[in-house]
């Protein structure tokens, strides 16, 4: 499918693929798809916690792609690691540095919801640019408008249709299936998925009194006795989601499936989902999850390695990425 990138033509810059400590398993899958070797990058911490990075080979004149999911308990370390590696590549005279960020940390802080709040998603964009990042490839941002925080190209991919392909293998009766948007903000995305699957869409109306807390007030659409597919961009603590699931059950929903691109799974999230009245919770490997796909677990995981590899290949070859981005235009 892909031209052999390990021995580039003389007119092309050499491609180098590296991984941070955020998701090396996904980076290795991407490397396997592209028939590349993950190159040598030394990442260490000093005794006081400061991060050190050094390329173990020359990157002068090369196109460098760095895979890093900024998520988990050490999200701040992973962000700093990305900034430091970008700075190292810039100072080592790399031709370009592309940050492949399957999960963009701080994406939920994309606006001022109250006075005296920061817009941290914009701050992260500024930091990445200041560190020397020339391009960003990311997946299902919490808000698509975050692309506008950058003055560099952003390739915004989506896992929506991979979820659609996954659910198509389930053999559902699509006349008796409904995609449920967890809130009004996800209604357009839910409609895209329902159109792709050929089923109906419903929208949950929620109130959100504080962070990581919300309550379903009602549902627009028919869910009684139907298989429900809840689709969201991320699952953090799972408390709000499980509350919504229980509410849907009270309202007469049939089997419930959950899908989310980013399984952050903070605190007791996995325990809550395992005990929730759902059939499956499907996430991508944008964020590592050890329990996913283990026998008896409701947590299932699909890979986005092929999609990210295709985006990397197309960027390197100067091909269009719109097909890989679900038709989204590249900034």
ZIRA-V435178 format. One line per field, one symbol per residue. phi: phi as a letter, one per 40 degrees, with the letter a starting at -180 (. if undefined). burial: + if it has 24 or more other ideal C-beta (glycine too) atoms within 12 Angstrom, else -. A space follows every 50 residues. Layout:
phi = ???
burial = ???
This chain:
phi = .bccccbccccbcccbbbbcccacccccccccccfbccccbcbbbcdcgc cbbaccacbdgcccbbcaccagcbdcccccdcccccccccccgccabbcc bdbccgcccbaccacgccbcccdcccccccchccabbabfddbccddccb bbcbcbcbcdcccdccccccgccccbbacbccaccccccccccccccgbc bbbcbbbbcacfaabccibchcbcgbcbbcbbcabbcgcccccccccccc chcccbbbbacbccfcfcdcdccccccbcabbbccdbcaccdgcdgcccb bbcbcccccccccccccgccbccccggcccc
burial = ----+-------+++++++++++++++-+++-++-+-++-+-+------- +-+-+---+--+++++++++++--+-++++++++++++++-+-+++++++ ++++++++++--------++++-++-+++-++++++++++++++-++-++ -+++++++++++++-++----+----+++++++-+++-+++-++-++-++ ++++++-+-----+-+--+-+-+--++++++++++++++++++++-+++- +-+++++++++++++---++-++--++++++++++++++--+----++++ ++++++++++++++++----+--+++-+-++
